[in-house]
Amino acid sequence: MSMESAHGRAVDPEELLLRTDWSSVEHCCPNVAPATPAILRQLLDDDARNQGAALRDLQHAVTHQNTFYSATAPAASFVAAILGHPRTLAIVTDKRRGEASHSAEEPGFFLRVGLLDWLGSTAEDANEESPAGYAVDIEAFRVLRPTLFDAIHPFLTDREPEIRRAALASALPLLTSPLLAHHVESLRKDVRALAADDSPYRRRAIETLARWGEDVTPLQQDMDMQVHAEGCADDPPF
């Protein structure tokens, strides 16, 4: 069933899934996790708990321990295509019941943010000197970088700050593609702001600026001081 995306494009999840012969690809643990198309369908379930479970399966099966599988690239294509789907605005958690710290309810977040984070972390892994996985599966993902950037780009100006930050952070590892280098200057100011922001994406922003030739020493020192302060307690842990 087609549904209008946030940016006016009709999204038909089933049609997207039919573009891949899922019997010819696999993820890390076919005997434990659901098949990849089942995971992807459940991302758009009408129950947020099932969507959160699907996000967890995406993170732990399709890219298990930062490894690329033959299902990784087609799954990334699907995720990019559904980013604007209304159901990706569901509030989810990727933690199982009982995994939350201090027995508290795990705070929720937009599924769209979780999907952007997955694309960004996978793109970051693809930039490693020796990524884990078969070369053909890694290259299949790298080839997608311009397509993934095009899907992420509309969310760089999203009305929700969490989505804007997640979109920018997910786009940064993609810019290592020579085909996307022309976007660097237009994003530099926003990356500087992200590097100075107290967010989970700060490290990636600082590393990106360093890769672009900027002096990030003050930012790194500030972050090191923040980490040190957060790691200190007033009383010894006796």
C-alpha positions in Angstrom: 0.0 0.0 0.0 1.4 3.4 -1.0 1.6 6.2 1.4 2.6 9.8 0.8 6.0 10.7 2.2 6.9 13.8 4.1 8.3 15.3 0.9 5.4 14.6 -1.5 6.7 11.3 -3.0 4.6 8.2 -3.0 6.3 5.4 -1.1 5.3 1.8 -1.8 7.3 -0.4 0.6 6.3 -3.6 -1.2 7.4 -2.3 -4.6 10.7 -1.3 -3.0 11.2 -4.8 -1.6 10.5 -6.4 -5.0 13.6 -4.7 -6.4 15.8 -7.2 -4.6 16.0 -10.9 -4.8 16.2 -11.5 -1.1 16.8 -15.2 -1.5 20.2 -14.4 -2.9 21.4 -12.2 0.0 21.8 -12.8 3.7 22.6 -11.1 7.0 24.7 -12.3 9.9 22.3 -14.7 11.6 19.5 -16.2 9.5 18.7 -18.8 12.1 18.1 -16.3 14.8 16.9 -12.9 13.4 14.0 -12.5 11.0 14.8 -12.5 7.3 15.9 -9.1 6.0 12.6 -8.2 4.1 10.6 -9.1 7.3 12.8 -6.7 9.3 12.3 -4.0 6.7 8.5 -4.5 6.5 8.3 -4.3 10.3 10.0 -0.9 10.3 6.7 0.5 9.0 4.5 -1.6 11.3 1.6 0.2 12.9 2.9 -0.8 16.4 5.8 1.3 17.6 7.1 -1.6 19.7 7.4 -3.7 16.6 9.1 -0.9 14.8 11.7 -0.6 17.6 12.3 -4.3 17.5 12.9 -4.1 13.7 15.4 -1.2 14.2 17.2 -3.4 16.7 17.3 -6.3 14.3 18.5 -3.9 11.6 21.4 -2.8 13.8 22.4 -6.2 15.1 21.7 -8.5 12.2 22.1 -6.6 8.9 25.3 -4.9 10.1 26.3 -7.2 13.0 29.4 -6.0 14.8 30.0 -3.4 12.1 30.3 -6.1 9.4 28.9 -5.8 5.9 26.8 -8.5 4.5 25.2 -9.1 1.1 21.9 -7.8 2.6 23.4 -4.5 3.9 23.4 -2.5 0.7 19.8 -3.4 -0.4 18.6 -2.8 3.1 20.3 0.6 3.1 18.5 1.4 -0.2 15.2 0.5 1.4 15.8 2.5 4.5 16.8 5.6 2.5 13.7 5.3 0.4 11.3 5.2 3.4 12.9 8.1 5.4 10.1 10.4 4.6 7.3 7.8 5.3 4.9 9.1 8.0 5.4 6.0 10.1 9.1 6.8 10.6 7.9 9.6 12.9 6.8 7.0 15.4 8.5 7.2 18.8 10.4 4.1 19.5 13.2 2.6 21.6 15.8 0.1 20.3 16.2 -1.4 23.8 14.6 -4.6 24.9 12.5 -4.5 28.1 14.9 -4.6 31.1 17.9 -3.3 29.1 17.3 0.3 30.1 19.7 1.7 32.8 18.5 2.0 36.4 15.4 0.0 35.5 13.9 3.2 34.1 11.8 3.4 31.0 14.2 3.9 28.0 13.6 7.3 26.5 12.0 7.2 23.1 13.2 8.8 19.9 11.9 9.2 16.4 12.3 6.1 14.3 13.5 8.4 11.6 16.4 9.4 13.8 17.3 5.8 14.5 17.3 5.0 10.7 19.5 8.0 10.0 21.9 7.0 12.7 22.1 3.5 11.2 22.8 4.8 7.8 25.5 7.2 9.2 27.2 4.6 11.3 27.2 2.1 8.4 28.6 4.8 6.1 31.3 5.5 8.7 32.2 1.8 8.9 32.5 1.8 5.1 35.1 4.5 5.3 37.4 2.4 7.5 40.7 1.3 5.9 39.8 -2.4 6.3 36.0 -2.7 6.9 34.8 -6.0 8.1 33.0 -8.1 5.5 33.5 -9.2 1.9 34.9 -6.6 -0.5 32.0 -6.9 -2.9 29.4 -6.2 -0.1 31.4 -3.2 1.1 31.7 -1.8 -2.4 28.0 -2.3 -3.0 27.3 0.0 -0.1 29.9 2.5 -1.1 28.4 2.8 -4.6 25.1 3.9 -2.9 26.6 6.9 -1.2 25.3 9.5 -3.7 21.8 7.9 -3.6 21.8 7.9 0.2 22.9 11.5 0.4 20.1 12.5 -1.9 17.6 10.7 0.4 19.1 12.3 3.5 19.5 15.9 2.1 15.8 17.0 2.6 16.1 16.4 6.4 19.0 18.7 6.8 16.4 21.5 7.2 13.8 19.5 9.0 11.7 21.3 11.6 12.7 18.8 14.3 16.2 19.6 15.7 16.8 15.9 16.5 16.1 15.0 12.9 18.3 17.8 11.6 21.2 16.8 13.7 20.8 13.1 12.8 20.6 13.9 9.1 23.7 16.1 9.1 25.7 13.5 11.1 24.5 10.7 8.8 25.5 12.7 5.7 29.1 13.4 6.8 30.6 10.0 6.2 29.0 9.9 2.8 31.0 13.0 1.7 34.2 11.0 1.3 32.7 10.0 -2.1 34.4 12.2 -4.7 30.9 12.6 -6.3 29.7 14.4 -3.2 32.8 16.6 -2.5 31.0 19.7 -3.9 28.7 19.7 -0.9 31.4 20.3 1.7 31.5 24.1 1.6 27.7 24.4 1.9 27.7 22.2 5.0 30.9 23.5 6.7 29.1 26.1 8.8 26.5 23.6 10.1 29.3 21.0 10.8 31.1 23.6 12.9 28.0 24.2 14.9 27.5 20.5 15.4 31.1 20.2 16.5 30.5 22.8 19.2 27.2 21.2 20.2 26.7 18.9 23.2 25.3 16.0 21.2 26.1 12.4 20.4 27.3 13.5 17.0 30.0 15.9 18.2 32.9 13.5 17.7 31.9 12.7 14.1 31.6 16.5 13.4 35.1 17.2 14.8 36.7 14.3 12.9 35.0 15.6 9.7 36.4 19.1 10.2 39.8 17.6 10.8 39.5 15.7 7.6 38.6 18.9 5.8 41.8 20.5 7.0 40.5 22.6 9.9 42.4 23.1 13.2 40.1 21.3 15.7 42.6 21.3 18.6 40.4 23.6 20.8 37.3 21.5 20.1 39.2 18.3 20.9 40.5 19.8 24.1 37.1 21.0 25.1 35.6 17.6 24.4 38.3 15.8 26.4 37.7 18.1 29.3 34.0 17.4 29.1 34.5 13.6 29.0 36.9 13.9 32.0 34.5 15.9 34.0 31.6 13.5 33.3 33.8 10.6 34.3 34.7 12.1 37.7 32.6 11.6 40.8 32.6 13.7 44.0 33.1 10.6 46.2 35.2 7.5 45.5 33.2 4.4 44.3 33.6 2.4 47.5 
